Amino acid sequence: MGEETLSVRDNRTGEEVEIPISDGTIRATDLRQLGLMSYDPAFLNTASTRSGITYIDGDAGILRYRGYPIEQLAEHASFLETAWLLFEGELPTREQLDAWEEEVRVHTYVHTNVTQFLDGFRHDAHPMGMLLGAIAALSTFYPDAKEIGDAESRRLQRVRLIAKFPTIAAWVFRHSRGLPYVFPRNDLGYIGNFVNMTFEIGGQHEPNPVLQRALEILLVLHADHEQNASTNAVRGVGSTQVDPFSAVSAGVAALYGPLHGGANEQVLRMLDEIGDVKNVPAFIEGVKKHERLLMGFGHRVYKNYDPRAKLIKRVADDVFAQTGVDPKLEIALELERIALEDDYFVSRKLYPNVDFYSGIIYRAMGYPTDYFTVLFALGRLPGWLAQWEEMLSDSEQKIARPRQVYTGYGERDFVPLANR
Ligand code: SDX
């Protein structure tokens, strides 16, 4: 079959062009032949890149990292194994994984000056605001990170971020609690170290392997999600060739938003506000009147059940077997039951997303509601870094600089202040 093309005829001029179709897309720049641009606010139907990292089929509810179904990775893979897979494109061998774990282990310390930044925050500062500031500050400690054209430097910064992010995330928690900072221990694994730095009191913390594995599965499930808003931010900021600490801090900032990663916090606030199952019908009616959103529901890509939400519900069973069931779960299950039957939600293809059940689990693990998105960021970090690396290695990518349709005034002359 010949080259697939789209025939475009401009009825204003009668001009007709053949535009090549590849991978189900046309190049927007091909429209220049007709003096046209494409217009797609919020990129509802625009591919910004080719990527081999994560595959989502939103209608079928499929999610794969480098071809591996998320269900299998959640069951069998560690978080560092998943991070390696996202970076390298293949599952690590035993030797590779051992070396990767050891290299991360010896980079977990953070310059103690960072504790002074955290000490400067109010006691009630939002953890995501603190995380955002501290990650951006890391760029000032590693000026070599600016060498983004050097593959080995990029790899070293990836190691530093993967290793130090949990330390900073844990210190953010400690600052919020007014507790002394706990430093990394090299005798603990990646998850165990993070949990110990977070919850140790008086040199003691009794690890719960079931809860630690549950947290690890949640981090695996959050590790990447193709061109979501925060990844788009990391790619866009990274396209200016800034260092990866600054690019990742842009991802943290985007994730903070309640329509994105901040939704897991908003779900818990919503459940607490509803308070009792008997209030669910009235709440749903408010949603249907467009008075508010059903947080944790809906997705730009998934028009089916988010496969991660299904897996997170299963993790909840393991966690609640350890911690006792959060009474708010009953409200969440009733919200889901009603929404999956009600035409308002069914017609809009609104299903639970990754954020709907994760917050209930995080709360059962002992994390405060305003800390949930920090845990999302911890999980998403390998995805941001894998996408950043792919962007820099893609010969088609340039500095991200969209065009616009101008809707403002035509030329006009300045009016002196006395005449206004
Ligand atoms: C994440 O992109 C990713 O991959 C993100 C993520 C990842 O892993 O990176 O999956 C993580 O961010 C998950 C989403 C978390 N956000 C929330 O749970 C917040 C609540 N959800 C909505 O804000 C919304 O569903 C979005 C932002 C997630 C998606 O919004 P879209 O695709 O822009 O859809 P839309 O706003 O155009 O909604 C279409 C219709 C509208 O109704 P009408 O105007 O046509 O009448 O659906 C309605 C919306 O009002 N709608 C909702 C709703 N979500 C959409 N109505 C009630 N409750 C909701 N949650």
Boltz pocket constraint, residues with backbone or C-beta under 6 A from the ligand:
constraints:
  - pocket:
      binder: B
      contacts: [[A, 222], [A, 224], [A, 225], [A, 227], [A, 228], [A, 229], [A, 258], [A, 259], [A, 260], [A, 261], [A, 263], [A, 287], [A, 292], [A, 293], [A, 294], [A, 295], [A, 296], [A, 297], [A, 298], [A, 299], [A, 300], [A, 301], [A, 348], [A, 350], [A, 353], [A, 354], [A, 355]]
      max_distance: 6.0
